[in-house]
Amino acid sequence: MIYNAKMSMKDRDNCLDNCTAKPAAIERTETTPLLNDKTLIALQQLAKNCDENYGKFSSLNKKSGYEEIVDKKLQLDDNEDDDSFIMNNCFCSLILSPVYIVFWATMPKRWPIWTFIVSIAYLTGLSYGTVWAISGFSDALSIPHTVSGMTLLAAGSAVPDLVTSIIVIKKHGLASMGMCAAIASNIFAIVVGLGLPWLLKCLIQLYQTNGDYSMAFIPIESDALPYTSIVLLITIFALLLSLKLCDWRLYTTLSLICALIHLIFMGASISLELFVHS
């Protein structure tokens, strides 16, 4: 990803070199948004210079790509307040007001370190409560825990990734960062989120059994887990193939393909969990 940022900047610089009059240089870093106030000015100058020097876009009576980017960005900035209509809704605000009050009292903005620690504690408690509630719901309806984990619990745990993608990609234009955040969060959840609790549980059982390694384990109650893992690997290859077919760009077509892949994976996994038994 470090080289990806450098290559993207190099490509944009090469595009700027195609015009005779270059705009003012822009200092770019890994955390610099793709479109901010300074880059908007540069893009406006670039579009003007390209149209004056070449006249290609003016003769066709259509806007250049840079002008479309600028206009789209300005339009998003004008409609930015409309995106938060859920938060501005009176009914939603009334329901969420207790949560707002608790968060406002326990996580003041002037103490960022304290706010970060408290937010992690809230995430831990809410995650435990979510798992406990879904387990009780599954037992009440006689739904296998593996099925509820792949549907309800997976959807709930994906909300932070969704919020991160909205903030990072839509608000700041950092598509690469949004993709990496989604992938890294799942890797962290599997390697650390599962590995660390399992390690602690096995160490406790090892201590309770006086060092008997044959008793210090956690059984996984899923006969279809090997088959589900194979389906998951096929899903990953399908996602990579979809990205390749879309030229590694985030289009609406790619989102529809991803939704279709997810539905197929969910159907296959739930069918395996319900009908495969040892």
N, C-alpha and C positions, 0 to 999 in steps of 0.2 A: 504493500500500500504506500510505502514511502516513495518508491520509484514510480508508482502510478501517479502520485501528485506531481512529481517533477516532469513526467512525460506529458501530463495534461497541460501544465504551464508552458512547456516547450511548444506544444501544438498551438496554443492560443497566441504565443509570441510569433510563430510562423505565420499565423493568419493576420496578425497586425502588420507584418512586414510587407504584405501584398499591397498595402496602400502607401502612397507617396508621403503623406503627412501623417505621422504617427501621433497619437494622443500622449498625454503625460504618462510616464512610467508608473506602474502600480506595484507596490510592495505586496508580495503574496507569500503566505505561509500555509501550513497544513490546515490551520483552523480558520483561514480567511474564507468567508462566504463567496460563492461564485458570483452572486449579484448583490452588491451593496451600493451605497450612494456614490462612492468613488468610481466603481466599475461602471455604474450607469452613465456617469458623465463621459467616461472613456468610450463606452459603446455608442453613445450619441454622437460623439465627435467622429468615431470611426465610420458610422453609417453615413454621416454627412460627407466625410472625405471620399468615401467609396463612390457615393452617388455623384459628387462633383467631378471626380477624376475619370470615372468610367461611363457614367450616365446610363448604365445598363438597367438598373432598377427603375430609374425615372422614366426611361423610354417605354418600358413595359407597363408603366402605370401601376406598379405594385411595390409593396414595401420589401426592403431587404431583410435578410434573416436577423441581422442585428437590431433593426428597428422593431421587428416583431418581438424579439426578446425583451427589448426595453419597454414596449407598450404593454406586454403581458405582465412584466414585473410591476410596472406602475399601476396596472389594473388590480393586481393582487394586493398591492399596498393600500389601494383605495377601499377594497372590499375586505380588508383584514379583520375589521370589527364584525363583519357578518359571519365569520367562521365560528365565532364564539356564541352563537345564538342559543346553544344549549345552556351555557352558563348564565346567559342573560334572561332565560325563561323564568318566569315567576314561580311556576310549579316546581321546576327542578331546583331552583334556588331554595325554596321552602323545605324540600326534602333533604337537601344537602347542607342546610344551614348548621345543624349540629356538628357535622364533620368540619365545616369551615371554621367554626368557633374553636373546636379542639385543636385543629392544625394551627390556627392563628395564635392561640395561647401557648402552644408548646413548641412551635417552630418559627420564632421571629426572624425576619429577613436580615436584621443587623448582626446576627450570630450565625454565619454560614456553617462553621464547623459543627456547632451544636445542632443546627438544623439537619445536617447530613447524618449525624449519629442517630438522632431521633427518628428520622425518616427510615433508616435501616431497621430500627427497632419496630416501627409500625409495619414495614413490609414483612418482617419475620412473624409478627403476631397475626397479621391478616392472612399470610400464607398458611400458617398452622390452622387458623379458623376455617379457611376455605377447604383444606383437606379434610378436616374433621366433619364439616357440614356435608361435603360430597360423599364421604364414607357412610354417614348416617342415612343420607338420601338413597344411596345405592342399596344399602341393607334393607331399607323399608320397601323398596320396589323390586327386590331380588335381582338387581343388576350387578353383573360381575364388576369387581373393582377395576379390572384392566380396561373394560369398556368405558366406564365413567372417567377413568384417567385419561383415555385417548380423546374423549369428547369434551366433557364439561371442564375438567381440570386443565386440559391443554388449552382450551379457549380462554379460560381465566388467566393462565400464566402468560398468554401471548399479548395481553392488554398493554403491559409496559413496553414491549417491542413496538406495538402499534402506535402508542403515544410518542415514543422516541422517533419513529419514522416520520410521523406528521411534523414534529418540531424540527428535526434535522433536515429532512428532504424538502418539505413544502415551504417552511419558513426561511431556511438558509440556503437551500439548493445544494446541499452536500449529499449527493446520492451515494457516493462511495462510502462515506461514513455511515450512512443509514444501513446499507447492506452489511457492512462489517459489524455494526452493532448487533444486528439481528443474528448473524452467524455466530459471533463471539458469545452472545448471551446464551445460546443453546449449547455451545461447547462447554461453557462455564457451568451451566446447569447440570450437564451430564457428568463431567469430570469431577467438579467440586461439590455441586449441589447433591449429587447422589453418592459420590465416593467418600466424602468426609463423614456424613452421618453413618454410612455403612462401616467405615473404619472405626468410628467411636463405638458403635454397637458391637462389632466383633471383638474389640479390646475389652469391653465390659463383660461379654460372654466368656472370653478367654480367662479373665480374672475370676469370674464366678465358677468356672469349671476347673480351676487350679492348673491352668496351662494345657488343657486338653484341646488340641487344635481340631480334632474331629468333631467337636461340639460347638466350636466357635464359628458359626456361619449363619447366614440369613437366607432362608429358602424363598425362591421366587415362584409364586403360584400362577404360572402361566405355561400351559403346554404348547401354545402356539407361538411362543417368543422367538424360536429360531426362524419360523416362516415369516413372522412379522418383520424381523430384522432384514430378511432378504427383500421383502416388499419395500422396506425403507431405503435400501441401497438402490433398488430400481427407481424409486422416486427421486433420489439425488441425481442419478444419471439423466433422468427425464428433465429435471430442472436445468442441468447444465446444457442439455441439448436445446431446450427452449431458449435459453439465453444466447446460445450460438446462433440459432435461427433468427432471433430478433436483433442480431448484430451487437449484442452486449449493451443494449439500450432499453430503458424502462418505458415501454409503450403500454397502451391500454390492452393490446392483444396479449402481451406477456402476462398482465394481471389476470386476464380471463383464463389463459392456459394454466397459470398457477392455481387458480381456484378449481379448475377441472381436475388437475393432478391431485389436489388435496382431497376432493370428493372421492376420487377413485381409491386413494390410499386409505381413507377412512372406511369406505365400504369393504375393501378387502381385509383390513385389519380387524374390523368388528366381526366379519363373517368367520375369520380364522379363530378368533377368541371364543365365539359362540359354538362353533361346530367341530373344532379340532380338540380331541381329548386323547390322552394317553391310554 
